[in-house]
Amino acid sequence: MGRKKVALSRQLADIDLRLLRVFKAVVDAGGFTAAEIRLNLANSTISNYISDLETRLDMRLCDRGRGGFSLTDHGQVVYNATLDLLDAIEQFGQRVNHAHNRIFGHLHLGFAEHMLGVHNSCIIDAMRSFAEQAPDVRLQISTMGSDEVTTAVLGKQVDIGITVLPQNYLELDTLTLFEEEMLLYCAERHPLYKKECADISPQELQQYKFVESPRLMPGREFHPDMKLWNKQAKAHHQEARATLILSGNYLGILPRHLVSNWGLTDQMRPLLTDTYAYTNTFTAIRRKKNSNEIISTIFYKCLQQSINSNHLT
């Protein structure tokens, strides 16, 4: 008869918690290399940590190699248990905070890329107010693609996100913050750059290549014509999209304020603004059932107060 394995026959030590946090970060990032920036650790160090955790648990947690990163069945169990454990630790801290009337812990925010600029006053005001109310809280901000913010909030990787919601989610609280104007841009090397907008027909636009952005995905198009556009490239991050547009080979959608901030107004121009311009509404989002309830609520209220103050001025 084989020996029954007992992977963890003692109390968790600090090293176990550290290894589990590293393991969670690797899974959330989708692999060792993707987790390097998030953890500020070298790939070899991360690999050693995961190997140490596998040794301590007497389990193989993941497969890594040429085929990519993937969890084993044991790894999925350990990952789910890690989420429960870290939530329990967070709730413990919340209860202690509530008892002492002093806030400790962390707040992880997820921001859509390049949203700051002419619209950042309410966020900066909220940051200032939050720092005054919770000076001991450690703050982390991660910047990502718009859709990635929503995924990170739903997946509990961040506490509060600020992004453009692709749809409504029953499990999320939402707070409308500000809007940005989105325009169809053409670079100076493109054949349409010097053509009058009045002379450009919807049918002519269909002859040119477009770079796909989130609002040009099937089912999200702002205008019916957009469904007929020839989307030959995909770049959901705005800097990459701007690069493709500047090549002169593609038309694409960008925020007006971003083109101005980057000093690109002489290198690209908007087309047919009366027809294809639209606005994105940025929203603060958080899970309704939130393990980091006390801290996230403070920041959420800071945002609300900032918006109310800006409306009054």
Sequence and secondary structure as in RCSB ss.txt:
>XXXX:A:sequence
MGRKKVALSRQLADIDLRLLRVFKAVVDAGGFTAAEIRLNLANSTISNYISDLETRLDMRLCDRGRGGFSLTDHG
QVVYNATLDLLDAIEQFGQRVNHAHNRIFGHLHLGFAEHMLGVHNSCIIDAMRSFAEQAPDVRLQISTMGSDEVT
TAVLGKQVDIGITVLPQNYLELDTLTLFEEEMLLYCAERHPLYKKECADISPQELQQYKFVESPRLMPGREFHPD
MKLWNKQAKAHHQEARATLILSGNYLGILPRHLVSNWGLTDQMRPLLTDTYAYTNTFTAIRRKKNSNEIISTIFY
KCLQQSINSNHLT
>XXXX:A:secstr
      S  S   HHHHHHHHHHHHHHHHTSHHHHHHHHT  HHHHHHHHHHHHHHHTS  EE STT  EE HHH
HHHHHHHHHHHHHHHHHHHHHHHHHT   EEEEEEEETT  STT HHHHHHHHHHHHH TTEEEEEEEE HHHHH
HHHHTTS SEEEEE SS  TTEEEEEEEEEEEEEEEETTSTTTTS GGG  HHHHTTSEEEE GGGSTT  SSGG
GGGSEEEEE  SHHHHHHHHHTTS BEEEEHHHHHHTT TTTEEEE HHHH EEEEEEEEEESS TTHHHHHHHH
HHHHHHHHHHHH 
